[in-house]
Amino acid sequence: MNALAYFGMPGGSEVILILFIILLLFGAKKLPELSRSLGKSLGEFKKGKEDLERELRDVQDDLHKAAAEPEVEEVAPPAGGEEPKKDEPA
């Protein structure tokens, strides 16, 4: 079974207790620095996620365009590897 099913999500008093423990561990001077770095990390994560989604949309659009366009077959050169000679008037 899932462990969260037994305990549930933390409520208001549990969150306050966790924040108090963090304050004790890191101190009041380090908390703004920690929150600033956490905010930057989240911003970078969102930026990376948006870039990936944009890339996937571009690839999907390219695939749809390629599927809609008819294929053009190229004519292969002669098997001998030489180009055919043109008859020159004498």
C-alpha positions in Angstrom: 0.0 0.0 0.0 0.9 3.6 -0.4 2.6 5.1 2.7 0.8 8.5 2.1 -2.5 6.7 2.5 -1.6 6.0 6.2 -0.3 9.5 7.0 -2.0 11.8 4.6 -0.7 15.2 3.4 0.7 17.5 6.1 -1.7 20.0 7.6 -1.2 23.6 8.8 0.4 22.7 12.1 2.8 20.2 10.5 3.9 22.7 7.9 4.6 25.3 10.6 6.6 22.6 12.5 8.6 21.8 9.4 9.4 25.5 8.8 10.4 25.9 12.4 12.8 23.0 12.1 14.3 24.4 8.9 14.7 27.8 10.7 16.6 26.1 13.5 18.8 24.1 11.2 19.8 26.9 8.8 19.3 30.0 10.8 17.5 33.3 10.0 20.3 34.7 7.8 20.5 31.7 5.5 16.7 31.4 4.8 16.5 34.3 2.3 19.5 32.9 0.5 18.0 29.4 0.4 14.6 30.7 -0.8 16.3 32.8 -3.5 18.2 29.9 -4.8 15.1 27.7 -4.7 13.2 30.3 -6.7 16.0 30.5 -9.3 16.0 26.7 -9.6 12.3 26.6 -10.1 12.6 29.3 -12.8 15.3 27.4 -14.6 13.2 24.2 -14.4 10.1 26.0 -15.9 12.3 27.5 -18.6 13.7 24.1 -19.5 10.3 22.6 -19.5 8.9 25.3 -21.8 11.9 24.8 -24.2 11.3 21.1 -24.3 7.6 21.5 -25.0 8.4 24.0 -27.8 10.9 21.6 -29.3 8.4 18.8 -29.3 5.7 21.0 -30.9 8.2 22.0 -33.6 9.1 18.3 -34.3 5.4 17.4 -34.4 4.6 20.2 -36.8 7.5 19.1 -39.1 6.2 15.5 -39.0 2.7 16.7 -40.0 4.1 18.8 -42.8 6.3 15.9 -44.1 3.3 13.6 -44.0 1.1 16.0 -46.0 3.7 16.6 -48.7 3.9 14.0 -51.5 7.2 12.1 -51.9 9.3 12.8 -55.0 11.3 9.9 -56.3 14.8 10.6 -57.6 15.9 9.1 -60.8 19.0 6.9 -60.2 22.0 7.2 -62.5 22.8 4.3 -64.9 24.2 1.2 -63.4 27.6 1.6 -65.1 28.3 4.7 -63.1 29.0 6.7 -66.3 26.8 9.4 -67.7 25.3 8.6 -71.1 27.2 10.3 -74.0 25.2 12.7 -76.2 25.5 12.2 -80.0 27.4 15.1 -81.5 26.7 16.0 -85.1 29.7 15.4 -87.3 
